[in-house]
Amino acid sequence: MKNKSYFEKGEANAWFQRNKQALEQNASDAPTTLLIEWLQPFMRDIDTALEIGCGTGHRVHQIAQGLGAKASGVEPSKEAVTYISETFPEIIAKVGFGDDIPFSGAFDLVHLGFFLYLVDRKDYLRCVSEADRLLRPGGFLSIVDFDTPKPYSNPYAHQDGLYSHKHDNAAVFVASGLYTVINKYQFSHSAFHFDKDINERVSLTLLYKETEIFGG
Ligand SMILES: C[S@@+](CC[C@H](N)C(=O)[O-])C[C@H]1O[C@@H](n2cnc3c(N)ncnc32)[C@H](O)[C@@H]1O
């Protein structure tokens, strides 16, 4: 089975149920706080923020509060989307996957919220394309995810036959020539500092979607 159909058939709701309480107790997390700090000089340019893979909505809620922006989110778990509409009624949340996002328009900030490692490799470039479609030129793209010096995959902890895919995701956007890395902080899945263990490595990367160099 592929990751997407497993998430469609129940793992997205199971993830929500497993993590809801922890997220409620950690409503303000360190990487999101750092992202908001990096974006402070551009607050006036950021009116709309979309998180892809938004889970319980706590991260995009924190981002929106920190930047004074209107929040939207997309997430495969129907239970999570119902929870978001009850808990954060100001967030526009929709059920969907990163490779086919049920939003149109151009956001000022698109946040890829720790879901790319779950994307089947055959859908990966569609997710990149969807993120790009939804971000306006002159906008900001943030990515929090596993980040390794070379791409590789591990068995997914909750189901045999599925994989977590680890990769330098920002490099794919930069290779297009359309994005510039503004800031990057490399930390660990278990602590907020660099980890020598490649398997634990996570990063928060902030990118700018160029305009002027293309005359656009
Ligand atoms: C590790 S959680 C992160 C949730 C949230 N962004 C956070 O940081 O708390 C990954 C989330 O991505 C969702 N997800 C899984 N596959 C996805 C896909 N292909 N596209 C979008 N989201 C996906 C899961 O249902 C889950 O809510």
The ligand as an SDF file (V2000), in Angstrom:
LIG
                    3D

 27 29  0  0  0  0  0  0  0  0999 V2000
    3.6730   15.1860   11.4380 C   0  0  0  0  0  0  0  0  0  0  0  0
    2.0310   15.7590   11.1510 S   0  0  0  0  0  0  0  0  0  0  0  0
    2.2450   17.5220   11.2190 C   0  0  0  0  0  0  0  0  0  0  0  0
    0.9820   18.2590   11.5550 C   0  0  0  0  0  0  0  0  0  0  0  0
    1.1430   19.7730   11.7570 C   0  0  0  0  0  0  0  0  0  0  0  0
    1.6440   20.4160   10.5670 N   0  0  0  0  0  0  0  0  0  0  0  0
    2.0690   20.0480   12.9240 C   0  0  0  0  0  0  0  0  0  0  0  0
    3.2300   20.4440   12.6860 O   0  0  0  0  0  0  0  0  0  0  0  0
    1.6320   19.8500   14.0580 O   0  0  0  0  0  0  0  0  0  0  0  0
    1.7810   15.4140    9.4480 C   0  0  0  0  0  0  0  0  0  0  0  0
    0.3970   15.7760    8.9540 C   0  0  0  0  0  0  0  0  0  0  0  0
    0.3840   15.6640    7.5380 O   0  0  0  0  0  0  0  0  0  0  0  0
   -0.8040   15.0270    7.1290 C   0  0  0  0  0  0  0  0  0  0  0  0
   -0.5130   14.3880    5.8380 N   0  0  0  0  0  0  0  0  0  0  0  0
   -0.1380   13.1180    5.5660 C   0  0  0  0  0  0  0  0  0  0  0  0
    0.0330   12.9320    4.2610 N   0  0  0  0  0  0  0  0  0  0  0  0
   -0.2440   14.1090    3.6650 C   0  0  0  0  0  0  0  0  0  0  0  0
   -0.2490   14.5680    2.3170 C   0  0  0  0  0  0  0  0  0  0  0  0
    0.0890   13.7550    1.3060 N   0  0  0  0  0  0  0  0  0  0  0  0
   -0.5910   15.8480    2.0770 N   0  0  0  0  0  0  0  0  0  0  0  0
   -0.9010   16.6920    3.0940 C   0  0  0  0  0  0  0  0  0  0  0  0
   -0.9030   16.3220    4.3880 N   0  0  0  0  0  0  0  0  0  0  0  0
   -0.5740   15.0530    4.6680 C   0  0  0  0  0  0  0  0  0  0  0  0
   -1.1290   14.0620    8.2580 C   0  0  0  0  0  0  0  0  0  0  0  0
   -2.4950   13.6810    8.2650 O   0  0  0  0  0  0  0  0  0  0  0  0
   -0.7110   14.8510    9.4770 C   0  0  0  0  0  0  0  0  0  0  0  0
   -1.7450   15.6350    9.9930 O   0  0  0  0  0  0  0  0  0  0  0  0
  1  2  1  0
  2  3  1  0
  2 10  1  0
  3  4  1  0
  4  5  1  0
  5  6  1  0
  5  7  1  0
  7  8  2  0
  7  9  1  0
 10 11  1  0
 11 12  1  0
 11 26  1  0
 12 13  1  0
 13 14  1  0
 13 24  1  0
 14 15  1  0
 14 23  1  0
 15 16  2  0
 16 17  1  0
 17 18  1  0
 17 23  2  0
 18 19  1  0
 18 20  2  0
 20 21  1  0
 21 22  2  0
 22 23  1  0
 24 25  1  0
 24 26  1  0
 26 27  1  0
M  CHG  2   2   1   9  -1
M  END
$$$$
